[in-house]
Amino acid sequence: MQDELHEAEEKLEVYRSDASLAQTLDADVQHTERTLATLSQRIATRRAEITEESWASETFAGLREIPVASQDRSFVSVRKEDLSRIAPRLAAEIPKKSHLWADWTVWNFRRRPVHRASAMPAEALRRTQASLAYFERLEVWHAVGMADPWLVGGVRLPSNRERFYLLYDWGTETTADRQDLR
């Protein structure tokens, strides 16, 4: 231990004797101090993210999450490879109806809130056995150029990250069951 301290003191003297090395040392010291000052906050933030991720994966274990590439009030975009994984039937049908499929890396969905009095959402809500209490928002998403919409549940996590889950697909009549939510 004493040898290491003595070695460190010698290195500091060498750094201080050379002006450019002294500047580098000071910059390194300041950077280390700034990093250490924010370390506890970064650790707490990461722990919260891990807890949130764990809760979401347990709570929505049976549902298919829809990874959204971009969104605004009227549309969401889903990458083609994600769409092929979530809804292979839809991903296979789109190129048959639209030549744009080959040119785009994402596919757009028109989004609108669920009006429970409307016949299609009412039927989907009736068939969906999943507990809808976790979802802050229910929306109907229509793939551009396609007929069969999706019923989608949206939830905002404490980190302010928004997640979307496929609850009902009118094209395949795939629904989330109560056992899919814990």
C-alpha positions in Angstrom: 0.0 0.0 0.0 2.8 2.4 0.9 4.6 1.6 -2.3 1.5 2.4 -4.3 1.0 5.7 -2.6 4.7 6.6 -3.2 4.4 5.6 -6.8 1.2 7.7 -7.2 3.0 10.8 -5.6 5.9 10.4 -8.1 3.4 10.2 -11.0 1.7 13.4 -9.8 5.0 15.2 -9.6 5.8 14.2 -13.2 2.4 15.4 -14.3 2.8 18.7 -12.6 6.3 19.3 -13.9 5.0 19.3 -17.5 2.5 22.0 -18.4 0.6 20.0 -21.0 0.4 16.9 -18.8 -0.7 19.1 -15.9 -3.6 20.3 -18.1 -4.5 16.8 -19.1 -4.4 15.7 -15.4 -6.7 18.6 -14.3 -9.1 17.8 -17.1 -9.2 14.1 -16.1 -9.7 15.1 -12.4 -12.6 17.4 -13.3 -14.2 14.8 -15.5 -13.9 12.1 -12.8 -15.4 14.4 -10.2 -18.3 15.2 -12.5 -18.8 11.6 -13.2 -18.7 10.6 -9.6 -21.2 13.4 -8.7 -23.8 12.0 -11.0 -23.1 8.3 -10.4 -25.6 7.7 -7.6 -28.4 9.4 -9.7 -27.5 7.2 -12.8 -27.5 4.1 -10.6 -30.9 5.0 -9.2 -32.3 5.7 -12.7 -31.0 2.4 -14.0 -32.5 0.5 -11.1 -35.9 2.1 -11.7 -35.7 1.2 -15.4 -34.9 -2.4 -14.5 -37.8 -2.5 -12.0 -40.2 -1.0 -14.6 -39.0 -3.4 -17.3 -39.6 -6.3 -14.9 -43.1 -5.2 -14.0 -44.1 -4.6 -17.7 -42.7 -8.0 -18.8 -44.6 -9.8 -16.0 -47.8 -7.8 -16.3 -48.1 -8.0 -20.1 -46.4 -11.4 -20.5 -48.9 -12.8 -22.9 -49.4 -9.7 -25.0 -47.4 -8.7 -28.1 -45.7 -5.4 -27.6 -45.7 -3.2 -30.7 -42.4 -1.4 -31.0 -43.2 2.0 -32.5 -40.5 3.6 -34.6 -42.2 7.0 -34.6 -45.5 8.6 -33.8 -47.6 11.7 -33.8 -51.2 12.3 -32.9 -52.7 10.7 -36.0 -50.1 8.1 -37.1 -47.6 5.6 -35.8 -44.9 3.9 -37.8 -43.8 0.3 -37.2 -40.6 -1.2 -38.8 -41.3 -3.8 -41.4 -39.3 -6.5 -39.6 -41.2 -5.8 -36.4 -44.5 -5.9 -38.2 -43.5 -9.3 -39.8 -42.9 -10.7 -36.3 -46.1 -9.2 -34.7 -48.5 -9.8 -37.5 -47.1 -12.1 -40.2 -50.4 -12.4 -42.0 -50.7 -8.6 -42.3 -47.0 -8.3 -43.4 -47.7 -10.8 -46.1 -50.9 -9.1 -47.3 -49.5 -5.5 -47.5 -47.1 -6.1 -50.5 -50.0 -7.6 -52.5 -52.0 -4.4 -52.1 -49.3 -1.7 -52.1 -46.2 -1.3 -54.2 -44.8 1.1 -51.6 -43.9 -1.9 -49.3 -40.7 -2.5 -51.2 -39.6 1.1 -50.8 -40.4 1.8 -47.2 -38.6 0.7 -44.1 -41.6 1.3 -41.9 -45.4 0.9 -42.3 -47.8 3.5 -41.1 -50.9 3.0 -39.0 -53.7 5.6 -38.7 -54.6 5.8 -35.0 -57.7 7.0 -33.4 -59.2 6.6 -29.9 -61.7 3.9 -29.3 -65.4 5.0 -29.3 -67.0 2.3 -27.3 -70.4 2.8 -28.9 -68.9 1.9 -32.3 -69.8 -1.6 -33.4 -66.3 -2.9 -34.2 -64.5 -1.7 -31.0 -67.4 -2.7 -28.9 -67.2 -6.3 -30.3 -63.4 -6.3 -29.8 -63.8 -5.0 -26.2 -66.3 -7.7 -25.5 -64.1 -10.4 -27.0 -60.9 -9.2 -25.3 -60.8 -11.1 -22.1 -57.6 -9.2 -20.9 -58.0 -6.8 -18.0 -58.1 -3.3 -19.6 -57.4 -1.6 -16.3 -53.7 -1.3 -17.0 -54.1 0.6 -20.2 -54.5 4.4 -20.0 -55.6 4.6 -23.6 -57.3 2.3 -26.0 -56.9 3.0 -29.7 -57.9 1.5 -33.1 -55.0 1.3 -35.5 -55.5 0.9 -39.2 -52.6 -0.2 -41.4 -52.5 2.3 -44.3 -54.1 0.6 -47.3 -55.5 -2.3 -45.4 -59.0 -3.1 -44.1 -58.6 -5.0 -40.8 -57.7 -2.7 -37.8 -56.1 -3.6 -34.5 -57.3 -2.8 -31.0 -54.2 -1.4 -29.2 -53.7 -0.7 -25.5 -51.3 2.1 -24.6 -49.6 2.5 -21.2 -47.2 5.2 -20.0 -44.6 3.8 -17.6 -43.2 5.9 -14.7 -40.1 6.7 -16.8 -42.5 8.4 -19.2 -41.8 5.7 -21.8 -45.0 4.8 -23.7 -45.7 1.2 -24.7 -48.3 -0.3 -27.0 -49.8 -3.8 -26.9 -51.8 -5.6 -29.5 -55.1 -6.6 -27.8 -57.2 -7.6 -30.8 -56.5 -8.1 -34.5 -59.7 -8.1 -36.6 -57.9 -9.8 -39.5 -57.1 -12.9 -37.5 -59.4 -12.3 -34.6 -56.5 -12.9 -32.2 -57.4 -11.7 -28.8 -55.5 -11.3 -25.5 -57.0 -13.5 -22.8 -57.3 -12.7 -19.1 -54.4 -15.1 -18.3 -52.1 -13.1 -20.6 -52.2 -10.3 -18.1 -51.0 -11.1 -14.5 
